[in-house]
Structures are given as C-alpha cells and as structure tokens.
C-alpha cells in the first residue's frame, strides 16, 4: 500500500485521466477496495459497485454500437460488445490509467498485486461509483474515455484477436471452451518469456512461447485454430 501522500497524488491523477472528480472520496475508495482488504479492515468492498458498473457499462456500450452501426445485426453487435467489455480489455485500461496499482488488497495479495480479474472488476466498480454519484451522463462520459481507444467502436469489421476467433469457432462446433495454462517460463525477471499450453477437453492442441502471457496465448490460439480448420477440411475431403 502506498504512503498516504503518494496515494493521494495517484488518486488525483486517476480522476483527471477519467475526466471525473468525486465529491465523496469514500465512494472512490470503496470502488478500489477488493474483498480481501475489506474483510481484514471491516470496510465495504467494491462488489456492489461492480454489479452496478457492469450493467451501466453494457448499456452504454450497447447504445454506442447500436447508434454507430445501424446495418449490424444482433449477433454482430453482441460479438463487438463482448470484445469491448471482456476482462482483458478492462484490465488493460486499468493498467494504463493507473487504477490497477491503486486497488486496496489484503495481505495475501499485496506481494503479487492485483491480477487481471481483480483489475477488471475494479474498473467496473469505478464505473458504478461514478454512476452512483453522478448519474448516467457522468458514467457515460467516463466510459467514453474507456472506449476512445477501442477499434470496435470505430470499425465493426476490425479483425478479431486469435483467442476470440478460436472461442467463436469452438462454440460454433460444440467443442467447449479453450483452456490456457502457463506451463513454463524463462529469462530474467525484467524480460520473462512464457510457455502456454492450450487444451480443449482432454486434448492438448498447442504449446507456444511468448514475451508475455497474452502473446503466448495468442500464438497458441492461432496454432490451435489452424489445426482445427485443417482437421475440418480433411474430414470434408474424406467425406
């Protein structure tokens, strides 16, 4: 946990980045409080605000996409929205605006810091806190900052990332959900490489290295997708 003066500066900077100044400081702190910290310090955690923020985020994004792309059908709009509000997208933004390092964590989590899931939940809680204090217009303005860097809002034809493409393929063919697991890493702490294994059911489809977990997962997804499509093609030829 940062010293009070350092944390205060970071909180001020966070509010400038999102374009919203909280009147109730305690509401902002609640949005930044993981349940592990709340349980140890007898304060409110951010889960209620996360619940609220999740709903507001989906509504704002749906509204934006509905207005921007009148020719897109429900399925395409749903796919675009899912890519925008996914855990990775929310967590990446949390890291970029300095929110991730402001999350209040219990003793067991402080050494490792907030993971992607915690950061994503906290981002939704932040949206919920803005809505609770400032209403829909204020929340929509903050979410617009989040959306500013999203290609999906500008171009619905933008290429899907490999993980999204693989998941859509496996669901369409009733193959279940891909599972990604880090099975090895190498290199110094400041330049680690990761090896990720991708499985579907009991079958290992690929194992790939990357300079980050995301890069390794994308490589594994690309390889698995290529393998699945080749197998599908071979089945067609055999038939």
RADA-V743779 format. One record per residue. N is the residue number from 1. SS is DSSP state (a for helix, b for strand, c for the rest). PSI is psi in radians with two decimals (NA if undefined). NEAR is the number of other ideal C-beta (glycine too) atoms within 8 Angstrom. Layout:
# RADA-V743779
n={N/N}
ss={SS/SS}
psi={PSI/PSI}
near={NEAR/NEAR}
This chain:
# RADA-V743779
n={1/2/3/4/5/6/7/8/9/10/11/12/13/14/15/16/17/18/19/20/21/22/23/24/25/26/27/28/29/30/31/32/33/34/35/36/37/38/39/40/41/42/43/44/45/46/47/48/49/50/51/52/53/54/55/56/57/58/59/60/61/62/63/64/65/66/67/68/69/70/71/72/73/74/75/76/77/78/79/80/81/82/83/84/85/86/87/88/89/90/91/92/93/94/95/96/97/98/99/100/101/102/103/104/105/106/107/108/109/110/111/112/113/114/115/116/117/118/119/120/121/122/123/124/125/126/127/128/129/130/131/132/133/134/135/136/137/138/139/140/141/142/143/144/145/146/147/148/149/150/151/152/153/154/155/156/157/158/159/160/161/162/163/164/165/166/167/168/169/170/171/172/173/174/175/176/177/178/179/180/181/182/183/184/185/186/187/188/189/190/191/192/193/194/195/196/197/198/199/200/201/202/203/204/205/206/207/208/209/210/211/212/213/214/215/216/217/218/219/220/221/222/223/224/225/226/227/228/229/230/231/232/233/234/235/236/237/238/239}
ss={c/c/c/a/a/a/a/a/a/a/a/a/a/a/a/a/a/a/c/c/c/c/c/c/a/a/a/a/a/a/a/c/b/c/a/a/a/a/a/a/a/c/c/c/c/c/a/a/a/a/a/a/a/a/a/a/a/a/a/a/a/a/a/a/a/a/a/a/c/c/c/c/c/a/a/a/a/a/a/a/a/a/a/a/c/c/a/a/a/a/a/a/a/a/a/a/c/c/c/a/a/a/c/b/c/c/a/a/a/a/c/c/c/c/c/a/a/a/a/a/a/a/a/a/a/a/a/a/a/a/a/a/a/a/a/a/a/a/a/a/a/a/a/a/a/a/a/c/c/c/a/a/a/a/c/c/c/c/c/c/c/a/a/a/a/a/a/a/a/a/a/a/c/c/c/c/c/c/b/b/b/b/b/b/b/b/c/c/a/a/a/c/b/b/b/b/b/b/b/b/c/c/b/b/b/b/b/b/b/b/c/c/a/a/a/a/a/a/a/a/a/a/a/a/a/a/a/a/a/a/a/a/a/a/a/a/a/a/c}
psi={2.35/2.75/2.71/-0.77/-0.71/-0.77/-0.70/-0.76/-0.72/-0.62/-0.70/-0.77/-0.71/-0.81/-0.60/-0.70/-0.62/-0.17/0.50/2.28/2.07/2.38/-0.61/1.72/-0.63/-0.49/-0.72/-0.78/-0.63/-0.71/-0.45/0.18/1.96/2.70/-0.53/-0.69/-0.73/-0.73/-0.58/-0.37/0.16/0.85/2.99/2.45/3.11/0.16/-0.65/-0.73/-0.59/-0.77/-0.78/-0.80/-0.63/-0.77/-0.75/-0.75/-0.82/-0.69/-0.82/-0.80/-0.73/-0.76/-0.78/-0.82/-0.68/-0.74/-0.62/-0.54/1.32/-0.32/-0.17/2.40/3.10/-0.75/-0.73/-0.73/-0.70/-0.72/-0.75/-0.78/-0.72/-0.67/-0.54/-0.72/0.22/2.87/-0.79/-0.73/-0.79/-0.71/-0.72/-0.73/-0.70/-0.71/-0.68/-0.55/0.04/0.16/-0.65/-0.71/-0.05/-0.09/2.25/2.07/2.69/2.97/-0.64/-0.32/-0.20/-0.66/-0.75/-0.43/3.08/2.35/3.13/-0.69/-0.77/-0.74/-0.71/-0.77/-0.69/-0.63/-0.78/-0.67/-0.65/-0.79/-0.69/-0.68/-0.73/-0.75/-0.76/-0.62/-0.77/-0.12/-3.08/-0.76/-0.78/-0.77/-0.71/-0.62/-0.73/-0.73/-0.54/-0.58/-0.75/-0.68/-0.27/-0.57/0.20/2.06/-0.57/-0.51/-0.48/-0.56/1.82/-0.19/0.06/2.49/2.37/2.68/2.74/-0.65/-0.76/-0.74/-0.74/-0.75/-0.71/-0.69/-0.84/-0.62/-0.70/-0.49/0.30/0.80/-0.01/-2.99/2.39/2.52/2.23/2.36/2.27/2.12/-0.19/2.78/2.75/2.84/2.98/2.82/-0.61/-0.12/0.91/2.54/2.59/2.50/2.15/2.34/2.31/2.19/2.62/1.98/-2.18/-0.01/2.27/2.09/-0.59/2.71/2.09/2.59/2.67/2.80/-0.16/2.90/-0.72/-0.77/-0.73/-0.71/-0.73/-0.75/-0.74/-0.71/-0.74/-0.78/-0.74/-0.72/-0.74/-0.72/-0.77/-0.74/-0.64/-0.73/-0.68/-0.71/-0.72/-0.63/-0.72/-0.71/-0.68/-0.58/NA}
near={4/8/5/6/6/8/11/8/8/12/10/8/9/12/11/7/9/11/7/10/4/11/4/7/6/6/12/13/9/14/13/13/14/15/10/11/13/12/8/7/6/3/8/7/11/15/9/8/16/13/9/12/17/10/8/14/12/10/8/12/13/10/8/10/15/9/6/7/10/5/3/9/5/5/6/10/13/8/9/13/12/9/12/12/10/8/8/9/11/14/14/8/12/13/9/6/9/10/15/12/9/12/13/9/11/11/6/5/12/9/4/5/9/11/7/8/8/12/16/13/11/18/15/14/16/16/16/18/15/14/14/8/11/8/7/7/7/12/16/9/10/14/13/9/10/12/11/6/5/10/6/11/9/6/6/10/3/8/3/8/8/11/11/10/11/13/10/10/12/13/9/6/8/5/9/7/7/14/7/10/7/11/7/6/8/6/6/5/4/4/7/9/11/14/13/17/12/17/11/12/6/3/6/7/12/12/9/11/8/14/6/7/9/8/10/16/13/12/14/16/15/9/12/14/12/8/10/14/9/8/8/9/8/8/8/7/6/5/4}
